[in-house]
Amino acid sequence: MSSVVARFLGRTAGPTERKLQSLGLGRTASTALMPLDVQALTDAMPLGHPWCDNPELVLMRHTPVPLYLHFAHPQRAASSLQSLLSRLCGNPAAALGLTVSAANNLARQSKFCRQCVESDIESRGNAVHYREHQPEFVKLCATHGTPLLLSCSTCLGERNAARMWQRAGSCSCGSPTFAPAIEVGLDPTADDGWLWLSRQVKSILSMSQLPTAPLLPVLRRFLKARGYGARGGIDSSAVLEELKTHFGHKLISQVVGLPSQRRLLNTRWPGRMLGEPALAEQKLPDTLRTLMLTALVATDVADLHDAPVTVQPTDAPKPQGYSGEKRLDRALLSGDSIEQALASAGGKISVAANQLGVSSSVLAVDMRRLGLRLPLPATTILRLGTARVEAVRAALRSGEAKNKIQTRLRVSDWTLQLIVLDDQNLGELHRAATIKEQRLKHRKAVTTFIAAHPEAGKTDVRTACVAAVDWLATFDSEWLIENLPERKAAAPAWRAPIRDWNKLDQAFSTKIGAVARSELVKSERPIRLTVSRLLNQCSLGAVHNPDRNHLLPLTLAAAHAHAESADSFYKRKLAWALKEYQALHVPISTNILRRVAGLQPRRLMEQREFIIEEARRLKISIDARCFLSPLRHPESRTP
């Protein structure tokens, strides 16, 4: 458009500023995205002129506006176009979704290709400023592949209207200086990238109309089909690594505006740009970055319009209930050899294991994985009783944790394995019940929080129920989407008050003491008091960072003072376990005590003297066969 206006100014007599005023261009720069009042420009055209009463033609055929609307949702593009055509739009850059920094980076000098200028003068007698040359990130001519030249730098600082509106390759000053927009030959990868971008801009601006279907969802599916998908969206890190390889770090740092390698690797703009707001026509995407993402999946931007996208189907993740089968570092025994050994052993698993040269537990594991049934031995039924066996089976069907079953019904892990081998369906039923219990527990956590905090938004729920939301997002996403509250509108920006760190330090140190005391006097299972746990209880996990610990010295000192050593914690845990054990009215045995306390036998051996003293105080006898018994160690007897 600027070339048409410049030719009119050169051929028409009269002051330049008055002629620009008559066209409604008195406040419009020659390098602007579009006239501020395009309606006034078309009203000034004589009847029969193509621009007469056709402002949309001016925008779509003679300005770079279609470039910035190309990747937008069709409905959003249509509304933005209507806003630009109205007389109420005082900031075209904002209407096109350009941020302040992006608007400041728009070209301040017009650009031209010297070969295109020579060709235009020879063919039509007039040089043209092509609109595909004007975007700031276009550095090379798409037709000739040569660097574009900037308009005269000598006249750049002048606001003289006559010098602003010039034809391509000309200037009214005595010594014009046309500097190249880029220096080529230093980085072949970057040069190829600049040329590709220039050709895509020319391809977009040569289209007769804007796309009628959204392109961002197509681009998103393309990226996922190429392996750049991630949970919930796009893997930004993988995309940026590929962009550096495709375009070169030099080009990336120039167009994205990230001078350092660290910031380039840590940014998440690819995932955000293809997120929900952009796909739901709420935002206008960044044209340059969208073009760069397109380069990863297509050779030309037109491929997004026509080429079908095939995404490999992936199985939805399924919850396991608890950890899956561990990988064995050995081969499984064959089913035939196991059946033969059991037949010759009369169904006794220990005898069959000896014949096969393995332990009974190894044989049990292989039988369970091969789906081989072993009838529950009569001696086990007699020892436990039919009622307790049925209680174990019912507990497995209900999904109760196996360690809780062992503690509550006083059965060993080996007994559980034998019961499961007797009925292979028990294992799958227990897993399914565990999954159901997990789902109900996580759903209840989310619904309870939402009911208690009706004003909470999505972010509040995700922050308060991290484990529940993560599990549901992976295995129950449909329910989570339906039940999460709407996203809250961002609060208006305000400056947070300066914190009184000394006052906060005293308050937090007092709170840490209260948290430690409440842990020490509670009747439930003890949890070790560590520095990290004490700080997290006060929502001060970040204070443990060496860069911030100077802010709250009293708080950190209190956390270290109240933190427990491993030995103190084991003693406190054993004291609680022995009180729980006292209610069983049975002598102490290592097997039962370790399950009640949740400690390994070696820990019990380390705390043997403490256990004996505490048992005497609580008047609990110790089984003489147990290695904790004073009878096994005469030096521990009371004189």
C-alpha positions as CSV (number, residue, x, y, z in Angstrom):
1,M,0.0,0.0,0.0
2,S,2.8,2.4,0.8
3,S,4.1,2.2,-2.8
4,V,0.6,3.1,-4.2
5,V,0.4,6.1,-1.8
6,A,4.0,7.2,-2.6
7,R,3.3,7.1,-6.4
8,F,0.1,9.2,-5.8
9,L,2.2,11.7,-3.8
10,G,4.8,11.9,-6.5
11,R,2.3,12.4,-9.4
12,T,0.0,14.9,-7.7
13,A,0.7,18.6,-7.1
14,G,0.4,20.2,-3.7
15,P,1.8,19.9,-0.2
16,T,2.5,16.3,0.8
17,E,1.0,16.6,4.3
18,R,-2.3,18.1,2.9
19,K,-2.6,15.2,0.4
20,L,-2.0,12.7,3.2
21,Q,-4.7,14.4,5.2
22,S,-7.1,14.1,2.3
23,L,-6.5,10.3,2.3
24,G,-7.0,9.9,6.0
25,L,-3.2,9.1,6.4
26,G,-2.2,12.2,8.3
27,R,-1.3,10.2,11.5
28,T,-0.2,7.0,9.8
29,A,3.4,6.0,9.3
30,S,4.5,4.5,6.0
31,T,5.6,1.3,7.9
32,A,2.4,0.9,9.9
33,L,0.5,-2.4,9.9
34,M,-2.5,-0.6,8.4
35,P,-4.1,2.9,8.1
36,L,-5.5,4.0,11.5
37,D,-8.7,5.0,9.6
38,V,-9.0,2.7,6.7
39,Q,-12.6,3.8,6.1
40,A,-11.5,7.4,5.5
41,L,-9.0,6.1,2.9
42,T,-11.6,4.2,1.0
43,D,-14.1,7.1,1.2
44,A,-11.5,9.3,-0.5
45,M,-11.2,7.1,-3.5
46,P,-13.0,8.1,-6.7
47,L,-15.9,6.0,-8.0
48,G,-14.6,3.0,-10.0
49,H,-11.4,2.7,-8.0
50,P,-10.9,-0.8,-6.6
51,W,-10.5,0.6,-3.1
52,C,-13.7,2.7,-3.2
53,D,-16.0,1.7,-0.4
54,N,-14.0,-1.5,0.1
55,P,-11.9,-1.3,3.2
56,E,-11.7,-5.1,3.6
57,L,-10.0,-5.3,0.2
58,V,-7.4,-2.8,1.4
59,L,-6.7,-4.8,4.5
60,M,-6.7,-8.3,2.9
61,R,-4.8,-7.5,-0.3
62,H,-2.5,-4.5,0.6
63,T,-1.5,-4.9,4.2
64,P,0.2,-7.7,6.3
65,V,-3.0,-8.1,8.4
66,P,-3.9,-11.6,6.9
67,L,-0.5,-12.9,8.1
68,Y,-1.2,-12.2,11.7
69,L,-4.8,-13.6,11.5
70,H,-3.8,-16.8,9.5
71,F,-3.4,-19.1,12.5
72,A,-6.2,-17.7,14.6
73,H,-9.5,-19.5,15.1
74,P,-11.8,-18.4,12.2
75,Q,-14.4,-16.9,14.6
76,R,-11.7,-14.9,16.4
77,A,-10.1,-13.8,13.1
78,A,-13.5,-12.6,11.9
79,S,-14.1,-10.6,15.1
80,S,-10.6,-9.1,15.0
81,L,-11.1,-8.1,11.3
82,Q,-14.3,-6.4,12.1
83,S,-12.6,-4.5,14.9
84,L,-9.9,-3.3,12.5
85,L,-12.5,-2.2,10.0
86,S,-14.4,-0.1,12.5
87,R,-13.4,3.5,13.3
88,L,-13.1,2.5,17.0
89,C,-9.8,0.6,16.7
90,G,-7.0,3.0,17.8
91,N,-4.4,0.3,18.2
92,P,-4.2,-2.2,15.4
93,A,-1.3,-4.1,16.9
94,A,-3.4,-4.9,20.1
95,A,-6.4,-6.0,17.9
96,L,-4.0,-8.4,16.2
97,G,-2.9,-9.9,19.5
98,L,0.6,-8.4,19.4
99,T,2.0,-7.7,22.8
100,V,3.7,-4.4,23.6
101,S,7.2,-6.0,23.1
102,A,6.1,-7.6,19.9
103,A,4.6,-4.3,18.6
104,N,7.8,-2.5,19.5
105,N,9.7,-5.1,17.4
106,L,7.7,-4.3,14.3
107,A,9.8,-3.0,11.4
108,R,10.5,0.7,11.7
109,Q,12.1,0.8,8.2
110,S,10.5,-0.5,5.0
111,K,12.5,-3.2,3.1
112,F,12.9,-4.0,-0.5
113,C,14.8,-6.4,-2.7
114,R,17.1,-4.8,-5.2
115,Q,16.4,-7.4,-7.9
116,C,12.7,-7.1,-7.4
117,V,13.0,-3.3,-7.8
118,E,14.9,-3.7,-11.1
119,S,12.4,-6.2,-12.3
120,D,9.4,-3.9,-11.4
121,I,10.9,-0.9,-13.1
122,E,11.6,-2.9,-16.2
123,S,8.1,-4.4,-16.3
124,R,5.8,-1.7,-14.9
125,G,7.9,1.4,-14.6
126,N,7.4,1.7,-10.9
127,A,9.2,0.0,-7.9
128,V,7.0,-1.6,-5.3
129,H,7.3,-2.2,-1.6
130,Y,6.0,-5.8,-1.3
131,R,4.0,-6.5,1.9
132,E,5.7,-9.9,2.2
133,H,9.0,-8.1,2.7
134,Q,7.8,-5.9,5.6
135,P,7.4,-8.2,8.6
136,E,10.2,-7.8,11.0
137,F,11.3,-11.5,10.9
138,V,11.5,-11.5,7.1
139,K,15.2,-10.9,6.2
140,L,15.5,-12.5,2.7
141,C,13.6,-12.2,-0.5
142,A,11.5,-15.3,-1.0
143,T,11.9,-15.1,-4.8
144,H,15.6,-14.4,-5.1
145,G,16.9,-15.6,-1.8
146,T,19.0,-12.4,-1.3
147,P,19.1,-10.2,1.8
148,L,16.5,-7.4,1.8
149,L,17.7,-3.8,2.0
150,L,16.4,-1.4,4.6
151,S,15.1,2.0,3.6
152,C,17.5,5.0,3.8
153,S,19.0,5.0,7.3
154,T,20.0,8.7,6.8
155,C,16.4,9.8,6.8
156,L,15.3,7.4,9.6
157,G,15.2,9.9,12.3
158,E,13.3,12.5,10.4
159,R,9.5,12.9,10.5
160,N,9.2,14.6,7.2
161,A,6.2,13.2,5.4
162,A,7.8,13.5,2.0
163,R,10.7,11.3,3.1
164,M,8.6,8.8,5.0
165,W,6.4,7.9,1.9
166,Q,9.0,6.8,-0.7
167,R,9.0,4.3,-3.5
168,A,11.1,1.2,-3.1
169,G,14.8,1.8,-3.6
170,S,14.6,5.5,-3.8
171,C,15.1,8.4,-1.4
172,S,15.0,12.2,-1.7
173,C,18.1,12.9,0.4
174,G,21.4,13.4,-1.4
175,S,23.2,10.4,0.0
176,P,20.9,7.4,0.6
177,T,22.2,4.5,2.6
178,F,20.6,1.1,2.2
179,A,21.9,-1.4,4.7
180,P,21.2,-5.1,4.4
181,A,18.6,-6.5,6.8
182,I,20.9,-9.5,7.6
183,E,24.4,-10.7,6.9
184,V,24.3,-14.2,5.2
185,G,27.0,-16.8,4.9
186,L,27.9,-17.0,8.6
187,D,25.5,-19.8,9.6
188,P,24.0,-21.9,6.7
189,T,21.4,-23.4,9.0
190,A,20.1,-20.0,10.0
191,D,20.2,-18.8,6.4
192,D,18.0,-21.7,5.4
193,G,15.7,-20.9,8.2
194,W,15.3,-17.2,7.3
195,L,14.6,-18.2,3.7
196,W,12.0,-20.7,4.7
197,L,10.2,-18.1,6.9
198,S,10.2,-15.6,4.0
199,R,8.7,-18.2,1.7
200,Q,5.9,-19.1,4.2
201,V,5.0,-15.4,4.6
202,K,4.8,-15.0,0.9
203,S,2.6,-18.2,0.6
204,I,0.2,-17.0,3.3
205,L,-0.2,-13.5,1.9
206,S,-0.8,-14.9,-1.6
207,M,-3.9,-16.8,-0.4
208,S,-7.2,-15.2,-1.4
209,Q,-8.9,-15.6,2.0
210,L,-8.3,-16.6,5.6
211,P,-8.6,-20.3,6.5
212,T,-12.1,-21.5,7.2
213,A,-11.0,-24.2,9.7
214,P,-8.8,-23.8,12.8
215,L,-5.2,-24.6,12.1
216,L,-3.8,-24.8,15.7
217,P,-5.6,-28.1,16.5
218,V,-4.2,-29.6,13.3
219,L,-0.7,-28.4,14.2
220,R,-1.1,-29.8,17.7
221,R,-2.1,-33.2,16.2
222,F,0.9,-33.1,13.8
223,L,3.3,-32.4,16.6
224,K,1.9,-35.3,18.7
225,A,2.0,-37.6,15.7
226,R,5.8,-36.7,15.3
227,G,6.4,-37.7,19.0
228,Y,6.3,-34.3,20.6
229,G,3.3,-35.0,22.7
230,A,3.3,-35.0,26.5
231,R,0.8,-35.6,29.3
232,G,-1.9,-33.0,28.8
233,G,-0.3,-31.2,25.8
234,I,3.1,-30.7,24.1
235,D,6.6,-31.5,25.4
236,S,8.0,-28.0,25.2
237,S,11.6,-29.0,26.0
238,A,11.7,-31.6,23.2
239,V,10.2,-29.0,20.8
240,L,12.7,-26.4,21.7
241,E,15.6,-28.8,21.3
242,E,14.4,-29.7,17.8
243,L,13.9,-26.1,16.9
244,K,17.5,-25.4,17.8
245,T,18.6,-28.2,15.5
246,H,16.3,-27.2,12.7
247,F,16.9,-23.4,12.7
248,G,20.1,-23.0,14.7
249,H,20.5,-21.4,18.1
250,K,21.5,-18.0,16.5
251,L,18.2,-17.7,14.7
252,I,16.2,-18.9,17.7
253,S,17.7,-16.4,20.1
254,Q,17.1,-13.6,17.6
255,V,13.4,-14.3,16.8
256,V,12.3,-15.6,20.2
257,G,14.1,-12.9,22.1
258,L,16.0,-15.2,24.5
259,P,19.6,-14.3,24.7
260,S,20.8,-17.1,27.0
261,Q,20.9,-20.8,26.5
262,R,19.5,-21.5,30.0
263,R,16.4,-19.3,29.4
264,L,15.8,-20.9,26.0
265,L,15.8,-24.4,27.6
266,N,13.6,-23.5,30.5
267,T,10.8,-21.7,28.6
268,R,7.5,-23.3,28.0
269,W,6.0,-21.2,25.2
270,P,5.3,-24.1,22.8
271,G,3.0,-25.9,25.3
272,R,1.3,-22.6,26.3
273,M,0.8,-21.5,22.8
274,L,-1.0,-24.7,21.9
275,G,-2.9,-24.8,25.2
276,E,-6.6,-24.6,25.9
277,P,-7.0,-20.7,25.6
278,A,-5.5,-20.7,22.1
279,L,-7.4,-23.7,20.9
280,A,-10.7,-22.3,22.3
281,E,-10.5,-19.1,20.2
282,Q,-9.6,-17.1,23.3
283,K,-6.2,-15.9,22.1
284,L,-4.5,-14.9,18.9
285,P,-1.4,-17.0,18.4
286,D,2.1,-15.6,17.7
287,T,2.6,-15.9,14.0
288,L,6.3,-16.2,14.0
289,R,6.4,-18.9,16.7
290,T,3.6,-20.8,15.0
291,L,5.5,-20.8,11.7
292,M,8.5,-22.2,13.5
293,L,6.5,-25.0,15.0
294,T,5.0,-25.7,11.6
295,A,8.6,-26.2,10.2
296,L,9.0,-29.2,12.5
297,V,6.1,-31.1,10.9
298,A,5.6,-29.7,7.4
299,T,7.7,-28.4,4.5
300,D,5.1,-25.7,3.7
301,V,2.4,-24.0,5.7
302,A,-0.1,-25.1,3.0
303,D,0.3,-28.7,4.2
304,L,-1.7,-27.9,7.3
305,H,-4.7,-27.2,5.1
306,D,-4.7,-30.4,3.1
307,A,-2.6,-33.2,4.5
308,P,-4.4,-35.7,6.7
309,V,-3.1,-36.2,10.2
310,T,-2.8,-39.7,11.5
311,V,-2.0,-40.1,15.2
312,Q,-1.0,-43.5,16.4
313,P,-3.6,-44.7,18.8
314,T,-2.3,-45.2,22.3
315,D,-3.9,-47.3,25.0
316,A,-5.3,-45.2,27.9
317,P,-3.3,-45.7,31.1
318,K,-4.8,-48.2,33.5
319,P,-4.3,-48.1,37.3
320,Q,-2.5,-51.0,38.8
321,G,-3.8,-50.7,42.3
322,Y,-0.3,-51.4,43.6
323,S,3.1,-52.0,42.1
324,G,3.2,-54.4,39.2
325,E,5.1,-57.7,39.0
326,K,8.8,-57.2,39.5
327,R,11.2,-58.2,36.8
328,L,13.0,-61.4,37.6
329,D,16.7,-61.9,36.9
330,R,16.0,-65.5,36.2
331,A,13.9,-67.7,34.0
332,L,10.6,-69.1,35.3
333,L,10.4,-72.8,36.0
334,S,8.4,-74.7,33.5
335,G,4.8,-75.6,34.3
336,D,5.4,-79.3,33.5
337,S,8.3,-79.7,35.8
338,I,6.4,-77.9,38.7
339,E,3.4,-80.2,38.2
340,Q,5.6,-83.3,38.2
341,A,7.4,-82.3,41.3
342,L,4.2,-81.5,43.1
343,A,2.7,-84.9,42.1
344,S,5.8,-86.8,43.3
345,A,5.8,-84.7,46.6
346,G,2.1,-85.4,47.3
347,G,1.2,-81.8,47.0
348,K,3.7,-80.6,49.5
349,I,5.2,-77.4,48.2
350,S,8.4,-77.5,50.4
351,V,9.2,-81.0,49.2
352,A,8.6,-80.1,45.6
353,A,10.8,-77.1,46.0
354,N,13.6,-79.3,47.3
355,Q,13.3,-81.6,44.3
356,L,13.5,-78.6,42.0
357,G,16.5,-77.1,43.8
358,V,14.7,-73.8,44.7
359,S,13.2,-72.3,47.8
360,S,9.5,-72.6,48.6
361,S,9.0,-68.8,48.0
362,V,10.5,-69.0,44.5
363,L,8.3,-71.9,43.6
364,A,5.2,-70.1,44.9
365,V,6.1,-67.0,42.8
366,D,6.5,-69.1,39.7
367,M,3.3,-71.0,40.3
368,R,1.4,-67.7,40.8
369,R,2.8,-66.2,37.6
370,L,2.1,-69.4,35.6
371,G,-1.5,-69.6,37.0
372,L,-0.9,-73.0,38.7
373,R,-3.2,-73.8,41.6
374,L,-2.1,-75.3,44.8
375,P,-4.8,-76.5,47.2
376,L,-4.5,-75.0,50.6
377,P,-2.7,-77.6,52.9
378,A,-4.9,-79.2,55.5
379,T,-2.3,-78.4,58.2
380,T,-2.7,-74.6,57.4
381,I,-6.5,-74.9,57.6
382,L,-6.2,-76.7,60.9
383,R,-3.7,-74.2,62.3
384,L,-5.7,-71.1,61.3
385,G,-9.2,-72.5,61.5
386,T,-11.8,-72.2,58.7
387,A,-13.2,-69.0,60.1
388,R,-9.8,-67.2,59.9
389,V,-9.1,-68.5,56.4
390,E,-12.5,-67.2,55.2
391,A,-11.8,-63.9,56.9
392,V,-8.5,-63.6,55.0
393,R,-10.2,-64.3,51.7
394,A,-12.9,-61.7,52.5
395,A,-10.3,-59.1,53.4
396,L,-8.5,-59.8,50.1
397,R,-11.7,-59.4,48.1
398,S,-12.5,-56.1,49.8
399,G,-9.1,-54.6,48.9
400,E,-7.6,-54.3,52.4
401,A,-3.9,-53.8,52.3
402,K,-2.0,-57.0,52.8
403,N,0.2,-55.7,55.6
404,K,-3.0,-54.7,57.5
405,I,-4.4,-58.1,56.9
406,Q,-1.3,-59.7,58.4
407,T,-1.5,-57.5,61.5
408,R,-5.2,-57.7,62.1
409,L,-5.7,-61.4,61.5
410,R,-2.2,-62.4,62.7
411,V,-1.2,-64.3,59.6
412,S,2.2,-64.4,57.9
413,D,3.1,-63.3,54.3
414,W,3.7,-67.0,53.5
415,T,0.2,-67.9,54.7
416,L,-1.2,-65.2,52.4
417,Q,0.7,-66.6,49.5
418,L,-0.7,-70.1,50.1
419,I,-4.3,-68.8,50.3
420,V,-3.8,-66.9,47.1
421,L,-2.3,-70.0,45.4
422,D,-5.5,-71.9,46.4
423,D,-7.6,-69.4,44.5
424,Q,-5.8,-67.5,41.7
425,N,-8.8,-65.1,41.3
426,L,-8.2,-63.7,44.8
427,G,-5.1,-61.8,43.5
428,E,-7.0,-60.1,40.7
429,L,-10.0,-59.4,42.9
430,H,-7.7,-57.8,45.5
431,R,-6.1,-55.6,42.9
432,A,-9.4,-54.6,41.4
433,A,-10.8,-53.7,44.9
434,T,-7.6,-51.7,45.6
435,I,-8.1,-49.7,42.4
436,K,-11.7,-49.1,43.3
437,E,-10.7,-47.9,46.8
438,Q,-8.0,-45.6,45.3
439,R,-10.5,-44.1,42.9
440,L,-13.1,-43.5,45.6
441,K,-10.5,-42.1,48.0
442,H,-9.1,-39.6,45.5
443,R,-12.6,-38.6,44.3
444,K,-13.6,-38.0,47.9
445,A,-10.6,-35.8,48.5
446,V,-11.4,-33.6,45.6
447,T,-15.2,-33.3,46.3
448,T,-14.6,-32.7,50.0
449,F,-12.2,-29.8,49.3
450,I,-14.5,-28.3,46.8
451,A,-17.5,-28.6,49.2
452,A,-15.5,-26.9,51.9
453,H,-14.1,-24.2,49.6
454,P,-16.9,-23.2,47.2
455,E,-14.9,-20.2,45.9
456,A,-11.9,-22.4,45.0
457,G,-10.7,-22.6,41.4
458,K,-8.8,-25.2,39.4
459,T,-5.4,-24.1,40.6
460,D,-6.6,-24.2,44.3
461,V,-7.8,-27.8,43.9
462,R,-4.6,-28.9,42.2
463,T,-2.5,-27.3,44.9
464,A,-4.5,-28.6,47.8
465,C,-5.1,-32.2,46.5
466,V,-1.9,-32.8,44.5
467,A,-1.8,-36.7,44.8
468,A,-5.5,-37.0,44.2
469,V,-5.5,-34.7,41.1
470,D,-2.4,-36.4,39.7
471,W,-4.0,-39.9,40.0
472,L,-7.4,-38.8,38.6
473,A,-5.8,-36.9,35.7
474,T,-4.0,-40.0,34.7
475,F,-6.6,-42.7,35.3
476,D,-10.0,-40.9,35.7
477,S,-9.6,-37.7,33.6
478,E,-13.3,-37.6,32.4
479,W,-14.6,-37.5,36.0
480,L,-11.9,-34.9,37.0
481,I,-12.8,-32.6,34.0
482,E,-16.5,-32.7,34.9
483,N,-16.0,-32.0,38.6
484,L,-13.2,-29.5,38.6
485,P,-14.5,-25.9,39.1
486,E,-14.1,-23.3,36.5
487,R,-10.9,-21.4,36.2
488,K,-11.0,-18.3,38.3
489,A,-10.3,-14.9,36.7
490,A,-6.9,-13.5,37.5
491,A,-6.9,-11.0,40.3
492,P,-5.9,-7.4,39.4
493,A,-2.2,-6.8,39.6
494,W,-1.2,-5.3,42.9
495,R,2.1,-4.9,44.8
496,A,2.4,-7.2,47.7
497,P,3.2,-5.5,51.0
498,I,6.7,-5.7,52.3
499,R,7.0,-8.6,54.8
500,D,8.2,-8.1,58.3
501,W,10.6,-11.1,58.3
502,N,11.6,-10.7,62.0
503,K,7.9,-10.9,63.1
504,L,7.3,-13.9,60.8
505,D,10.5,-15.6,62.0
506,Q,9.3,-15.5,65.6
507,A,5.8,-16.7,64.7
508,F,7.1,-19.6,62.6
509,S,9.6,-20.7,65.3
510,T,6.8,-20.8,67.8
511,K,4.6,-22.8,65.4
512,I,7.3,-25.3,64.8
513,G,7.6,-25.9,68.6
514,A,3.8,-26.5,68.7
515,V,3.9,-28.9,65.8
516,A,6.7,-30.9,67.4
517,R,4.9,-31.1,70.8
518,S,1.6,-32.2,69.1
519,E,3.5,-35.0,67.3
520,L,5.2,-36.2,70.5
521,V,2.0,-36.4,72.5
522,K,-0.3,-37.9,69.9
523,S,-1.6,-41.5,70.3
524,E,-1.5,-42.4,66.6
525,R,1.4,-44.0,64.9
526,P,4.5,-41.8,65.2
527,I,6.1,-40.0,62.3
528,R,9.6,-38.9,62.5
529,L,10.2,-35.2,63.1
530,T,12.7,-34.0,60.5
531,V,13.8,-30.5,59.6
532,S,12.0,-30.7,56.2
533,R,8.8,-32.1,57.7
534,L,8.7,-29.4,60.3
535,L,9.2,-26.7,57.7
536,N,6.6,-28.2,55.4
537,Q,4.1,-28.3,58.2
538,C,4.4,-24.5,58.3
539,S,4.4,-24.2,54.5
540,L,8.0,-23.2,54.6
541,G,9.7,-25.8,52.4
542,A,11.4,-23.1,50.3
543,V,13.2,-21.7,53.4
544,H,15.4,-24.8,53.3
545,N,16.9,-23.4,50.1
546,P,20.4,-22.0,50.8
547,D,19.5,-18.8,49.0
548,R,16.6,-18.1,51.4
549,N,17.5,-19.6,54.7
550,H,18.9,-16.2,56.0
551,L,15.4,-14.8,56.0
552,L,14.2,-16.9,58.9
553,P,17.2,-17.9,61.1
554,L,15.1,-18.5,64.3
555,T,12.7,-20.8,62.4
556,L,15.6,-22.9,61.0
557,A,17.2,-23.1,64.4
558,A,13.9,-24.3,65.9
559,A,13.5,-26.9,63.2
560,H,17.0,-28.3,63.8
561,A,16.4,-28.2,67.6
562,H,13.1,-30.2,67.5
563,A,14.2,-32.6,64.7
564,E,14.7,-36.2,65.9
565,S,17.7,-38.4,65.4
566,A,17.0,-41.9,63.9
567,D,17.7,-43.5,67.3
568,S,15.3,-41.3,69.2
569,F,12.6,-41.9,66.6
570,Y,13.0,-45.7,66.7
571,K,12.7,-45.6,70.5
572,R,9.5,-43.5,70.3
573,K,8.0,-45.7,67.7
574,L,8.8,-48.9,69.7
575,A,7.3,-47.3,72.8
576,W,4.1,-46.7,70.9
577,A,4.2,-50.2,69.4
578,L,4.6,-51.9,72.8
579,K,1.6,-50.0,74.1
580,E,-0.4,-51.2,71.2
581,Y,1.1,-54.7,71.7
582,Q,0.0,-54.6,75.4
583,A,-3.7,-54.8,74.2
584,L,-3.0,-58.2,72.5
585,H,-2.3,-59.9,75.9
586,V,0.3,-62.3,74.3
587,P,4.0,-62.6,74.9
588,I,6.2,-60.5,72.6
589,S,7.5,-62.2,69.5
590,T,9.7,-60.7,66.9
591,N,7.4,-61.5,64.0
592,I,4.4,-59.7,65.5
593,L,6.3,-56.8,67.0
594,R,8.0,-55.9,63.7
595,R,4.6,-55.8,62.0
596,V,3.0,-53.6,64.7
597,A,6.0,-51.3,64.8
598,G,6.6,-51.3,61.0
599,L,10.4,-51.9,61.6
600,Q,12.8,-54.4,60.2
601,P,14.2,-57.2,62.5
602,R,17.6,-55.6,62.4
603,R,16.2,-52.4,63.9
604,L,14.6,-54.4,66.7
605,M,18.0,-56.1,67.4
606,E,19.6,-52.6,67.6
607,Q,17.0,-51.5,70.1
608,R,16.9,-54.8,72.0
609,E,17.9,-53.3,75.4
610,F,15.3,-50.5,75.1
611,I,12.6,-53.1,74.2
612,I,13.4,-55.2,77.2
613,E,13.3,-52.3,79.6
614,E,10.1,-50.9,78.1
615,A,8.5,-54.4,78.3
616,R,9.4,-54.7,82.0
617,R,7.9,-51.3,82.6
618,L,4.6,-52.2,80.8
619,K,4.7,-55.7,82.4
620,I,4.7,-57.5,79.0
621,S,6.4,-60.9,78.9
622,I,8.8,-61.9,76.1
623,D,8.5,-65.2,74.4
624,A,11.6,-67.3,75.4
625,R,12.1,-68.4,71.8
626,C,12.3,-64.8,70.6
627,F,15.8,-63.4,70.1
628,L,14.7,-60.4,72.1
629,S,14.2,-62.5,75.2
630,P,16.7,-61.9,78.1
631,L,16.9,-65.7,78.5
632,R,18.8,-65.7,75.1
633,H,21.2,-63.1,76.4
634,P,22.0,-63.6,80.1
635,E,23.8,-60.3,80.4
636,S,20.4,-58.6,80.0
637,R,18.8,-60.3,83.0
638,T,17.9,-58.2,86.1
639,P,20.4,-58.9,88.9
